[in-house]
Amino acid sequence: MIETLRDPMAKDPTAEELAANFDIEKLTPEFYADPYPTYRALRELAPLKRLPNGGYFLTRYDDLVTAYKTTRAYSSDKKREFAPKYGSSLLYEHHTTSLVFNDPPAHTRVRRLIMGALSPRAIAEMEPGLIALVDRLLDAMEAKGRAELIEDFAAAIPVQVIGNLLDVPHDERGPLRDWSLAILGALEPVISAEAFKRGNDAVRDFLAYLEVLVERRRAKPGNPERDVLTKLIQGETDGERLTAKELLHNCIFLLNAGHETTTNLIGNGLVALLRYPEQKARLIAQPDLIKTAVEEILRYESSNQLGNRMTTETVELGGVTLPPQTSVTLCIGAANRDPAQFPDPERFDIARTPNRHLAFGTGVHQCAGMALARLEGAIAISHFLARFPRYELAGEPMRGGRARFRGFTSVPCRLNA
């Protein structure tokens, strides 16, 4: 996203103006560049903001936890919400079939199968291969002397990891990232006809590829303890299996969930460390802080900024009564800077503890791949810093112009400044 030039004589809006004028369907370039002043104004002045479309926008930590954990009253099912947006399209079929946008028992059944292939032992056994992948990428960047941190590094890692989980042949992984970006881009609050077409085409092409991959795997199964696709095909020992449609769409979901959030975690983290050089120096001097540093990156610049629920009954939240079928947007980015939960929340502190952020959600919908994402982030950032402690920006980082997923599309970098 290229930011538009501001009028140098223009005054910054007050907190009252930011809160009063906020509309999720009419976001400004200033919001995309830095949403946190708006989040702070909403949290302080309108924590349950009634939107022009009739929905509510939640910014307080405790309110988000209530919505996440009260699954009976706050539904994740998106059929009603997405029907007007997507119509009878493949995007609608995908986003109403995947794990994240379903309630129990469908959600429980799919999650159990996926978690069976993402056990702590399985993730621990990925570590040597992940280290080797990161070091190969660092070698390639060092040979060039200059790097594009997103394309050359942050985005390359999760695509290969998810490709390995599904056992996608290496020479067939080329389209995966573009498919993911197109499908997730169509989740923005408002999308253009072009973005809709791009997302729909990506679902179509991904489904066509997966149908071939699944047939190959049925003919020649992999190890279900390591190969998520084989695990999903074979189901559980009691015979419970996914339907053909559920299988394909949840493979797409695995790529999307594992790719975008981890790419943003790594990219956001490396840029944040440059903007807070004292924290960068501290992490280089104390590399054992990498685990708490990853948690602080997730809190401070949450990869996934927004979630959504639909009320199924009349509920009262924060003194406001919400009728059934009310759309509720959960602002993770705002909740993760709530001073009621995080002391001095605008401060970036790589040793912050406790740090019960909501970057992965909470409750039954807590991210199934969060342990893997944490491992990827820790290895990527720690190995990068060990190899290139003097890295610096070689140009202005560019964001993707999205509200739901906060990350960069481009971070030009000099490695040995």
C-alpha positions as a LaTeX table, in Angstrom:
\begin{tabular}{lrrr}
\hline
Residue & $x$ (\AA) & $y$ (\AA) & $z$ (\AA) \\
\hline
Met1 & 0.00 & 0.00 & 0.00 \\
Ile2 & 1.42 & 3.39 & $-1.00$ \\
Glu3 & 0.35 & 5.97 & 1.54 \\
Thr4 & $-1.19$ & 9.17 & 0.25 \\
Leu5 & 0.46 & 12.47 & 1.12 \\
Arg6 & $-1.21$ & 14.33 & 3.96 \\
Asp7 & $-1.93$ & 18.02 & 3.92 \\
Pro8 & 0.82 & 19.46 & 6.17 \\
Met9 & $-1.68$ & 22.00 & 7.51 \\
Ala10 & $-4.25$ & 19.36 & 8.41 \\
Lys11 & $-4.78$ & 18.71 & 12.10 \\
Asp12 & $-4.77$ & 15.22 & 13.54 \\
Pro13 & $-8.28$ & 14.18 & 14.53 \\
Thr14 & $-9.09$ & 14.12 & 18.23 \\
Ala15 & $-9.91$ & 10.90 & 20.04 \\
Glu16 & $-13.55$ & 11.97 & 20.12 \\
Glu17 & $-13.56$ & 12.44 & 16.34 \\
Leu18 & $-11.84$ & 9.10 & 15.72 \\
Ala19 & $-14.38$ & 7.24 & 17.85 \\
Ala20 & $-17.41$ & 9.10 & 16.52 \\
Asn21 & $-16.48$ & 8.76 & 12.84 \\
Phe22 & $-15.23$ & 5.17 & 12.85 \\
Asp23 & $-16.82$ & 2.94 & 10.20 \\
Ile24 & $-15.32$ & $-0.48$ & 9.46 \\
Glu25 & $-16.61$ & $-0.18$ & 5.89 \\
Lys26 & $-14.97$ & 3.24 & 5.26 \\
Leu27 & $-11.41$ & 2.98 & 6.54 \\
Thr28 & $-8.88$ & 5.70 & 5.76 \\
Pro29 & $-5.26$ & 5.46 & 4.57 \\
Glu30 & $-4.22$ & 6.79 & 7.98 \\
Phe31 & $-6.02$ & 3.89 & 9.66 \\
Tyr32 & $-4.31$ & 1.29 & 7.47 \\
Ala33 & $-0.92$ & 2.86 & 8.23 \\
Asp34 & $-1.52$ & 2.99 & 12.00 \\
Pro35 & $-4.84$ & 1.77 & 13.44 \\
Tyr36 & $-3.78$ & 2.02 & 17.07 \\
Pro37 & $-4.83$ & 5.63 & 17.78 \\
Thr38 & $-8.31$ & 4.70 & 16.53 \\
Tyr39 & $-8.34$ & 1.53 & 18.59 \\
Arg40 & $-7.32$ & 3.48 & 21.69 \\
Ala41 & $-10.04$ & 6.09 & 21.12 \\
Leu42 & $-12.69$ & 3.41 & 20.64 \\
Arg43 & $-11.57$ & 1.44 & 23.68 \\
Glu44 & $-11.73$ & 4.54 & 25.87 \\
Leu45 & $-14.82$ & 6.25 & 24.45 \\
Ala46 & $-16.91$ & 3.62 & 22.62 \\
Pro47 & $-15.72$ & 0.12 & 23.58 \\
Leu48 & $-18.88$ & $-1.39$ & 22.09 \\
Lys49 & $-19.12$ & 0.82 & 19.03 \\
Arg50 & $-22.39$ & 0.63 & 17.11 \\
Leu51 & $-21.47$ & 0.64 & 13.43 \\
Pro52 & $-23.53$ & 2.14 & 10.59 \\
Asn53 & $-24.21$ & $-1.39$ & 9.30 \\
Gly54 & $-25.88$ & $-2.31$ & 12.61 \\
Gly55 & $-23.05$ & $-4.45$ & 13.95 \\
Tyr56 & $-20.84$ & $-3.78$ & 16.97 \\
Phe57 & $-17.07$ & $-3.32$ & 17.13 \\
Leu58 & $-15.47$ & $-4.57$ & 20.38 \\
Thr59 & $-12.12$ & $-3.28$ & 21.63 \\
Arg60 & $-11.81$ & $-4.29$ & 25.31 \\
Tyr61 & $-9.86$ & $-7.39$ & 26.29 \\
Asp62 & $-12.47$ & $-8.76$ & 28.70 \\
Asp63 & $-15.29$ & $-8.33$ & 26.19 \\
Leu64 & $-13.37$ & $-10.29$ & 23.56 \\
Val65 & $-12.66$ & $-13.10$ & 26.03 \\
Thr66 & $-16.37$ & $-13.27$ & 26.86 \\
Ala67 & $-17.31$ & $-13.54$ & 23.18 \\
Tyr68 & $-14.61$ & $-16.13$ & 22.47 \\
Lys69 & $-15.57$ & $-18.35$ & 25.37 \\
Thr70 & $-19.37$ & $-18.07$ & 25.25 \\
Thr71 & $-19.71$ & $-20.16$ & 22.10 \\
Arg72 & $-23.39$ & $-20.86$ & 22.64 \\
Ala73 & $-24.30$ & $-17.17$ & 22.40 \\
Tyr74 & $-21.59$ & $-15.99$ & 19.99 \\
Ser75 & $-21.51$ & $-18.14$ & 16.86 \\
Ser76 & $-18.56$ & $-18.53$ & 14.48 \\
Asp77 & $-20.80$ & $-19.85$ & 11.70 \\
Lys78 & $-20.58$ & $-17.40$ & 8.80 \\
Lys79 & $-23.36$ & $-18.58$ & 6.47 \\
Arg80 & $-25.70$ & $-15.72$ & 7.32 \\
Glu81 & $-22.97$ & $-13.08$ & 7.29 \\
Phe82 & $-21.20$ & $-14.20$ & 4.12 \\
Ala83 & $-24.23$ & $-14.93$ & 1.91 \\
Pro84 & $-24.80$ & $-11.26$ & 0.91 \\
Lys85 & $-21.07$ & $-10.69$ & 0.47 \\
Tyr86 & $-20.15$ & $-13.72$ & $-1.63$ \\
Gly87 & $-23.43$ & $-15.02$ & $-3.03$ \\
Ser88 & $-23.41$ & $-18.57$ & $-4.36$ \\
Ser89 & $-19.68$ & $-18.64$ & $-5.07$ \\
Leu90 & $-16.68$ & $-20.82$ & $-4.34$ \\
Leu91 & $-15.50$ & $-18.18$ & $-1.85$ \\
Tyr92 & $-18.76$ & $-18.64$ & 0.03 \\
Glu93 & $-18.41$ & $-22.42$ & $-0.07$ \\
His94 & $-14.83$ & $-22.21$ & 1.20 \\
His95 & $-15.30$ & $-19.74$ & 4.02 \\
Thr96 & $-18.42$ & $-21.51$ & 5.32 \\
Thr97 & $-16.78$ & $-24.95$ & 5.26 \\
Ser98 & $-13.35$ & $-24.29$ & 6.77 \\
Leu99 & $-12.56$ & $-25.01$ & 10.41 \\
Val100 & $-12.37$ & $-21.43$ & 11.67 \\
Phe101 & $-15.84$ & $-20.40$ & 10.48 \\
Asn102 & $-17.83$ & $-23.24$ & 12.00 \\
Asp103 & $-19.28$ & $-24.08$ & 15.39 \\
Pro104 & $-19.16$ & $-27.39$ & 17.26 \\
Pro105 & $-19.77$ & $-30.21$ & 16.50 \\
Ala106 & $-18.45$ & $-29.68$ & 12.94 \\
His107 & $-15.61$ & $-27.53$ & 14.26 \\
Thr108 & $-14.72$ & $-30.09$ & 16.94 \\
Arg109 & $-14.57$ & $-32.96$ & 14.45 \\
Val110 & $-12.28$ & $-31.17$ & 11.98 \\
Arg111 & $-10.06$ & $-29.67$ & 14.68 \\
Arg112 & $-9.53$ & $-33.06$ & 16.31 \\
Leu113 & $-8.30$ & $-34.54$ & 13.05 \\
Ile114 & $-5.91$ & $-31.64$ & 12.37 \\
Met115 & $-4.56$ & $-31.61$ & 15.92 \\
Gly116 & $-3.80$ & $-35.31$ & 15.59 \\
Ala117 & $-1.15$ & $-34.41$ & 13.01 \\
Leu118 & 0.08 & $-31.33$ & 14.92 \\
Ser119 & 0.95 & $-33.08$ & 18.18 \\
Pro120 & 3.78 & $-31.70$ & 20.35 \\
Arg121 & 5.99 & $-34.61$ & 19.29 \\
Ala122 & 5.30 & $-34.02$ & 15.60 \\
Ile123 & 6.10 & $-30.30$ & 15.93 \\
Ala124 & 9.29 & $-31.02$ & 17.89 \\
Glu125 & 10.43 & $-33.35$ & 15.12 \\
Met126 & 9.97 & $-30.53$ & 12.58 \\
Glu127 & 12.58 & $-28.35$ & 14.31 \\
Pro128 & 15.76 & $-29.69$ & 12.60 \\
Gly129 & 14.20 & $-29.34$ & 9.16 \\
Leu130 & 12.93 & $-25.87$ & 10.00 \\
Ile131 & 16.38 & $-24.76$ & 11.16 \\
Ala132 & 17.89 & $-26.10$ & 7.94 \\
Leu133 & 15.28 & $-24.24$ & 5.85 \\
Val134 & 15.89 & $-20.94$ & 7.68 \\
Asp135 & 19.67 & $-21.28$ & 7.32 \\
Arg136 & 19.36 & $-21.99$ & 3.57 \\
Leu137 & 17.28 & $-18.84$ & 3.14 \\
Leu138 & 19.82 & $-16.83$ & 5.14 \\
Asp139 & 22.65 & $-18.23$ & 3.00 \\
Ala140 & 20.83 & $-17.18$ & $-0.18$ \\
Met141 & 20.21 & $-13.66$ & 1.15 \\
Glu142 & 23.81 & $-13.27$ & 2.31 \\
Ala143 & 25.03 & $-14.19$ & $-1.17$ \\
Lys144 & 23.00 & $-11.26$ & $-2.55$ \\
Gly145 & 24.01 & $-8.84$ & 0.21 \\
Arg146 & 20.59 & $-7.19$ & 0.17 \\
Ala147 & 17.23 & $-8.78$ & 0.83 \\
Glu148 & 13.51 & $-8.37$ & 0.53 \\
Leu149 & 12.55 & $-9.61$ & 4.00 \\
Ile150 & 9.03 & $-10.69$ & 3.09 \\
Glu151 & 9.52 & $-12.40$ & $-0.25$ \\
Asp152 & 12.98 & $-13.82$ & 0.45 \\
Phe153 & 12.41 & $-14.83$ & 4.07 \\
Ala154 & 9.22 & $-14.26$ & 6.06 \\
Ala155 & 6.81 & $-15.59$ & 3.42 \\
Ala156 & 9.09 & $-18.36$ & 2.21 \\
Ile157 & 9.22 & $-20.14$ & 5.56 \\
Pro158 & 5.53 & $-20.93$ & 6.25 \\
Val159 & 4.82 & $-21.82$ & 2.61 \\
Gln160 & 7.50 & $-24.51$ & 2.80 \\
Val161 & 6.36 & $-25.68$ & 6.25 \\
Ile162 & 2.72 & $-26.07$ & 5.17 \\
Gly163 & 3.88 & $-27.59$ & 1.91 \\
Asn164 & 5.75 & $-30.19$ & 3.97 \\
Leu165 & 2.75 & $-30.81$ & 6.23 \\
Leu166 & 0.56 & $-31.56$ & 3.20 \\
Asp167 & 3.51 & $-33.18$ & 1.38 \\
Val168 & 3.08 & $-30.97$ & $-1.67$ \\
Pro169 & 5.93 & $-31.66$ & $-4.13$ \\
His170 & 8.46 & $-28.83$ & $-4.09$ \\
Asp171 & 8.07 & $-28.08$ & $-7.78$ \\
Glu172 & 4.30 & $-27.60$ & $-7.29$ \\
Arg173 & 4.46 & $-25.03$ & $-4.47$ \\
Gly174 & 4.87 & $-21.95$ & $-6.66$ \\
Pro175 & 1.19 & $-20.81$ & $-6.67$ \\
Leu176 & 0.51 & $-21.45$ & $-2.97$ \\
Arg177 & 1.33 & $-17.99$ & $-1.62$ \\
Asp178 & $-0.60$ & $-16.10$ & $-4.31$ \\
Trp179 & $-3.64$ & $-18.34$ & $-3.76$ \\
Ser180 & $-3.49$ & $-17.68$ & $-0.03$ \\
Leu181 & $-3.16$ & $-13.91$ & $-0.39$ \\
Ala182 & $-6.08$ & $-13.74$ & $-2.82$ \\
Ile183 & $-8.42$ & $-15.85$ & $-0.66$ \\
Leu184 & $-7.58$ & $-14.02$ & 2.57 \\
Gly185 & $-7.73$ & $-10.64$ & 0.83 \\
Ala186 & $-11.40$ & $-11.35$ & 0.09 \\
Leu187 & $-12.07$ & $-11.46$ & 3.86 \\
Glu188 & $-11.60$ & $-7.70$ & 4.22 \\
Pro189 & $-14.68$ & $-5.81$ & 5.46 \\
Val190 & $-15.26$ & $-4.34$ & 2.00 \\
Ile191 & $-13.84$ & $-5.81$ & $-1.22$ \\
Ser192 & $-13.79$ & $-4.70$ & $-4.82$ \\
Ala193 & $-15.16$ & $-6.73$ & $-7.71$ \\
Glu194 & $-11.56$ & $-7.39$ & $-8.71$ \\
Ala195 & $-10.64$ & $-8.71$ & $-5.24$ \\
Phe196 & $-13.73$ & $-10.92$ & $-5.25$ \\
Lys197 & $-12.81$ & $-12.38$ & $-8.64$ \\
Arg198 & $-9.19$ & $-12.89$ & $-7.59$ \\
Gly199 & $-10.26$ & $-14.73$ & $-4.43$ \\
Asn200 & $-12.85$ & $-16.83$ & $-6.21$ \\
Asp201 & $-10.41$ & $-17.80$ & $-8.95$ \\
Ala202 & $-7.85$ & $-18.76$ & $-6.32$ \\
Val203 & $-10.32$ & $-21.09$ & $-4.56$ \\
Arg204 & $-11.22$ & $-22.65$ & $-7.93$ \\
Asp205 & $-7.59$ & $-23.25$ & $-8.90$ \\
Phe206 & $-6.60$ & $-24.50$ & $-5.46$ \\
Leu207 & $-9.52$ & $-26.95$ & $-5.36$ \\
Ala208 & $-8.58$ & $-28.30$ & $-8.78$ \\
Tyr209 & $-5.00$ & $-28.84$ & $-7.64$ \\
Leu210 & $-6.05$ & $-30.46$ & $-4.36$ \\
Glu211 & $-8.36$ & $-32.92$ & $-6.10$ \\
Val212 & $-5.33$ & $-34.25$ & $-7.97$ \\
Leu213 & $-3.15$ & $-34.25$ & $-4.85$ \\
Val214 & $-5.79$ & $-36.11$ & $-2.81$ \\
Glu215 & $-6.18$ & $-38.79$ & $-5.47$ \\
Arg216 & $-2.42$ & $-39.30$ & $-5.49$ \\
Arg217 & $-2.38$ & $-39.58$ & $-1.70$ \\
Arg218 & $-5.28$ & $-42.04$ & $-1.65$ \\
Ala219 & $-3.31$ & $-44.22$ & $-4.06$ \\
Lys220 & $-0.07$ & $-43.82$ & $-2.09$ \\
Pro221 & $-0.71$ & $-42.76$ & 1.53 \\
Gly222 & 1.96 & $-41.08$ & 3.61 \\
Asn223 & 2.66 & $-41.44$ & 7.33 \\
Pro224 & $-0.49$ & $-40.09$ & 9.06 \\
Glu225 & 1.60 & $-39.09$ & 12.09 \\
Arg226 & 3.47 & $-36.55$ & 9.92 \\
Asp227 & 1.41 & $-36.05$ & 6.77 \\
Val228 & $-1.65$ & $-33.96$ & 7.60 \\
Leu229 & $-3.34$ & $-34.73$ & 4.28 \\
Thr230 & $-3.07$ & $-38.49$ & 4.84 \\
Lys231 & $-4.37$ & $-37.98$ & 8.40 \\
Leu232 & $-7.38$ & $-36.05$ & 7.12 \\
Ile233 & $-8.10$ & $-38.63$ & 4.40 \\
Gln234 & $-7.88$ & $-41.62$ & 6.71 \\
Gly235 & $-9.75$ & $-40.00$ & 9.58 \\
Glu236 & $-9.77$ & $-41.35$ & 13.12 \\
Thr237 & $-9.68$ & $-44.92$ & 14.35 \\
Asp238 & $-13.42$ & $-44.83$ & 15.06 \\
Gly239 & $-14.05$ & $-44.28$ & 11.36 \\
Glu240 & $-14.95$ & $-40.59$ & 11.51 \\
Arg241 & $-13.91$ & $-38.88$ & 8.29 \\
Leu242 & $-14.35$ & $-35.59$ & 6.51 \\
Thr243 & $-16.61$ & $-35.29$ & 3.51 \\
Ala244 & $-14.87$ & $-34.66$ & 0.19 \\
Lys245 & $-15.79$ & $-30.96$ & 0.37 \\
Glu246 & $-14.66$ & $-30.60$ & 4.00 \\
Leu247 & $-11.35$ & $-32.28$ & 3.17 \\
Leu248 & $-10.48$ & $-29.97$ & 0.28 \\
His249 & $-11.55$ & $-26.73$ & 1.93 \\
Asn250 & $-9.75$ & $-27.48$ & 5.19 \\
Cys251 & $-6.53$ & $-28.13$ & 3.27 \\
Ile252 & $-6.95$ & $-24.62$ & 1.84 \\
Phe253 & $-7.62$ & $-23.33$ & 5.36 \\
Leu254 & $-4.40$ & $-24.95$ & 6.65 \\
Leu255 & $-2.33$ & $-23.12$ & 4.06 \\
Asn256 & $-4.07$ & $-19.80$ & 4.64 \\
Ala257 & $-3.97$ & $-19.96$ & 8.44 \\
Gly258 & $-0.39$ & $-21.15$ & 8.57 \\
His259 & 0.95 & $-18.84$ & 5.89 \\
Glu260 & $-0.37$ & $-15.34$ & 6.49 \\
Thr261 & $-0.14$ & $-15.15$ & 10.26 \\
Thr262 & 3.40 & $-16.57$ & 10.41 \\
Thr263 & 4.62 & $-14.35$ & 7.57 \\
Asn264 & 3.29 & $-11.34$ & 9.44 \\
Leu265 & 4.77 & $-12.50$ & 12.76 \\
Ile266 & 8.27 & $-12.68$ & 11.27 \\
Gly267 & 8.01 & $-9.50$ & 9.20 \\
Asn268 & 6.36 & $-7.44$ & 11.92 \\
Gly269 & 8.92 & $-8.67$ & 14.42 \\
Leu270 & 12.01 & $-7.79$ & 12.40 \\
Val271 & 10.65 & $-4.32$ & 11.62 \\
Ala272 & 9.59 & $-3.69$ & 15.24 \\
Leu273 & 13.09 & $-4.58$ & 16.45 \\
Leu274 & 14.54 & $-1.97$ & 14.08 \\
Arg275 & 12.14 & 0.64 & 15.41 \\
Tyr276 & 13.08 & $-0.19$ & 18.99 \\
Pro277 & 16.88 & $-0.57$ & 18.78 \\
Glu278 & 17.29 & $-0.96$ & 22.53 \\
Gln279 & 15.05 & $-4.05$ & 22.40 \\
Lys280 & 16.95 & $-5.37$ & 19.39 \\
Ala281 & 20.26 & $-4.96$ & 21.24 \\
Arg282 & 18.76 & $-6.64$ & 24.29 \\
Leu283 & 17.60 & $-9.66$ & 22.29 \\
Ile284 & 20.97 & $-10.01$ & 20.57 \\
Ala285 & 22.71 & $-9.86$ & 23.96 \\
Gln286 & 20.18 & $-12.26$ & 25.55 \\
Pro287 & 19.03 & $-14.68$ & 22.85 \\
Asp288 & 17.26 & $-16.78$ & 25.47 \\
Leu289 & 14.57 & $-14.05$ & 25.49 \\
Ile290 & 13.37 & $-15.15$ & 22.05 \\
Lys291 & 10.26 & $-16.90$ & 23.38 \\
Thr292 & 8.98 & $-13.89$ & 25.30 \\
Ala293 & 10.02 & $-11.69$ & 22.36 \\
Val294 & 7.80 & $-13.69$ & 20.00 \\
Glu295 & 4.88 & $-13.32$ & 22.41 \\
Glu296 & 5.43 & $-9.55$ & 22.58 \\
Ile297 & 5.54 & $-9.27$ & 18.78 \\
Leu298 & 2.26 & $-11.18$ & 18.62 \\
Arg299 & 0.73 & $-8.81$ & 21.17 \\
Tyr300 & 2.15 & $-5.54$ & 19.94 \\
Glu301 & 1.52 & $-6.08$ & 16.21 \\
Ser302 & $-1.03$ & $-8.87$ & 16.08 \\
Ser303 & $-0.84$ & $-10.68$ & 12.75 \\
Asn304 & $-4.60$ & $-11.19$ & 12.77 \\
Gln305 & $-6.30$ & $-7.99$ & 13.94 \\
Leu306 & $-10.00$ & $-8.80$ & 13.58 \\
Gly307 & $-12.38$ & $-11.66$ & 14.27 \\
Asn308 & $-16.13$ & $-11.96$ & 13.87 \\
Arg309 & $-19.05$ & $-13.53$ & 15.70 \\
Met310 & $-22.85$ & $-13.51$ & 15.35 \\
Thr311 & $-25.08$ & $-13.52$ & 18.41 \\
Thr312 & $-27.52$ & $-16.42$ & 18.57 \\
Glu313 & $-29.62$ & $-15.00$ & 21.42 \\
Thr314 & $-30.09$ & $-11.78$ & 23.36 \\
Val315 & $-26.91$ & $-11.04$ & 25.30 \\
Glu316 & $-25.69$ & $-8.22$ & 27.51 \\
Leu317 & $-22.10$ & $-7.16$ & 27.12 \\
Gly318 & $-20.50$ & $-4.19$ & 28.84 \\
Gly319 & $-23.90$ & $-2.76$ & 29.73 \\
Val320 & $-25.16$ & $-3.00$ & 26.13 \\
Thr321 & $-27.96$ & $-5.38$ & 25.10 \\
Leu322 & $-27.33$ & $-7.12$ & 21.78 \\
Pro323 & $-30.28$ & $-8.84$ & 20.10 \\
Pro324 & $-30.00$ & $-12.18$ & 18.27 \\
Gln325 & $-28.35$ & $-12.09$ & 14.83 \\
Thr326 & $-26.17$ & $-9.11$ & 15.70 \\
Ser327 & $-22.81$ & $-9.05$ & 13.92 \\
Val328 & $-19.91$ & $-8.53$ & 16.33 \\
Thr329 & $-16.36$ & $-7.65$ & 15.25 \\
Leu330 & $-13.68$ & $-8.64$ & 17.75 \\
Cys331 & $-10.74$ & $-6.24$ & 17.53 \\
Ile332 & $-7.75$ & $-8.31$ & 18.60 \\
Gly333 & $-5.32$ & $-5.49$ & 17.84 \\
Ala334 & $-7.14$ & $-3.21$ & 20.29 \\
Ala335 & $-7.63$ & $-5.83$ & 23.02 \\
Asn336 & $-3.92$ & $-6.65$ & 22.94 \\
Arg337 & $-3.15$ & $-3.05$ & 23.94 \\
Asp338 & $-5.83$ & $-2.77$ & 26.63 \\
Pro339 & $-4.24$ & $-1.14$ & 29.72 \\
Ala340 & $-6.66$ & $-3.05$ & 31.94 \\
Gln341 & $-4.78$ & $-6.21$ & 30.93 \\
Phe342 & $-1.30$ & $-5.02$ & 29.89 \\
Pro343 & 0.63 & $-2.43$ & 31.96 \\
Asp344 & 2.06 & 0.32 & 29.73 \\
Pro345 & 0.57 & $-1.39$ & 26.66 \\
Glu346 & 2.09 & 0.95 & 24.05 \\
Arg347 & 5.59 & $-0.05$ & 25.16 \\
Phe348 & 7.32 & $-2.80$ & 23.17 \\
Asp349 & 9.03 & $-5.01$ & 25.76 \\
Ile350 & 10.56 & $-8.31$ & 24.62 \\
Ala351 & 10.68 & $-9.59$ & 28.22 \\
Arg352 & 7.05 & $-8.78$ & 29.05 \\
Thr353 & 5.50 & $-11.29$ & 31.39 \\
Pro354 & 2.78 & $-12.28$ & 31.92 \\
Asn355 & 1.57 & $-11.77$ & 28.38 \\
Arg356 & $-1.85$ & $-13.37$ & 27.88 \\
His357 & $-2.44$ & $-11.82$ & 24.48 \\
Leu358 & $-5.25$ & $-12.85$ & 22.15 \\
Ala359 & $-3.26$ & $-13.09$ & 18.93 \\
Phe360 & $-4.29$ & $-16.75$ & 18.64 \\
Gly361 & $-7.75$ & $-16.23$ & 20.11 \\
Thr362 & $-8.84$ & $-18.22$ & 23.14 \\
Gly363 & $-11.37$ & $-20.92$ & 23.99 \\
Val364 & $-12.39$ & $-23.70$ & 21.59 \\
His365 & $-11.34$ & $-21.63$ & 18.56 \\
Gln366 & $-7.81$ & $-20.98$ & 19.77 \\
Cys367 & $-5.47$ & $-21.41$ & 16.81 \\
Ala368 & $-4.73$ & $-25.10$ & 16.19 \\
Gly369 & $-1.29$ & $-24.29$ & 14.75 \\
Met370 & $-0.10$ & $-21.78$ & 17.36 \\
Ala371 & 2.72 & $-24.00$ & 18.66 \\
Leu372 & 4.05 & $-24.39$ & 15.13 \\
Ala373 & 3.76 & $-20.65$ & 14.42 \\
Arg374 & 5.66 & $-19.86$ & 17.63 \\
Leu375 & 8.42 & $-22.29$ & 16.68 \\
Glu376 & 8.71 & $-20.83$ & 13.17 \\
Gly377 & 8.83 & $-17.28$ & 14.51 \\
Ala378 & 11.41 & $-18.07$ & 17.19 \\
Ile379 & 13.77 & $-19.90$ & 14.84 \\
Ala380 & 13.40 & $-17.39$ & 12.00 \\
Ile381 & 13.97 & $-14.27$ & 14.12 \\
Ser382 & 16.72 & $-15.69$ & 16.36 \\
His383 & 18.74 & $-17.12$ & 13.46 \\
Phe384 & 18.31 & $-13.92$ & 11.43 \\
Leu385 & 19.60 & $-11.77$ & 14.31 \\
Ala386 & 22.52 & $-14.11$ & 14.94 \\
Arg387 & 23.56 & $-13.91$ & 11.28 \\
Phe388 & 22.76 & $-10.24$ & 10.56 \\
Pro389 & 22.83 & $-8.23$ & 13.81 \\
Arg390 & 23.51 & $-4.98$ & 11.90 \\
Tyr391 & 20.64 & $-5.24$ & 9.43 \\
Glu392 & 18.76 & $-2.07$ & 8.56 \\
Leu393 & 16.03 & $-0.88$ & 6.23 \\
Ala394 & 17.04 & $-0.10$ & 2.65 \\
Gly395 & 13.76 & 1.68 & 1.93 \\
Glu396 & 10.35 & 2.30 & 3.43 \\
Pro397 & 8.44 & $-0.89$ & 4.32 \\
Met398 & 5.12 & $-1.22$ & 2.54 \\
Arg399 & 1.96 & $-2.57$ & 4.12 \\
Gly400 & $-0.68$ & $-4.52$ & 2.29 \\
Gly401 & $-3.56$ & $-2.10$ & 2.82 \\
Arg402 & $-5.58$ & $-4.59$ & 4.85 \\
Ala403 & $-7.36$ & $-4.24$ & 8.18 \\
Arg404 & $-7.93$ & $-7.89$ & 9.11 \\
Phe405 & $-4.36$ & $-9.10$ & 8.64 \\
Arg406 & $-1.61$ & $-6.67$ & 9.62 \\
Gly407 & 1.71 & $-7.20$ & 7.93 \\
Phe408 & 4.05 & $-5.97$ & 5.25 \\
Thr409 & 4.16 & $-6.80$ & 1.56 \\
Ser410 & 7.69 & $-5.43$ & 1.15 \\
Val411 & 10.59 & $-4.73$ & 3.54 \\
Pro412 & 13.80 & $-3.88$ & 1.63 \\
Cys413 & 16.80 & $-4.54$ & 3.81 \\
Arg414 & 20.59 & $-4.18$ & 3.95 \\
Leu415 & 21.94 & $-7.15$ & 5.83 \\
Asn416 & 25.39 & $-5.95$ & 6.94 \\
Ala417 & 24.99 & $-2.19$ & 7.30 \\
\hline
\end{tabular}
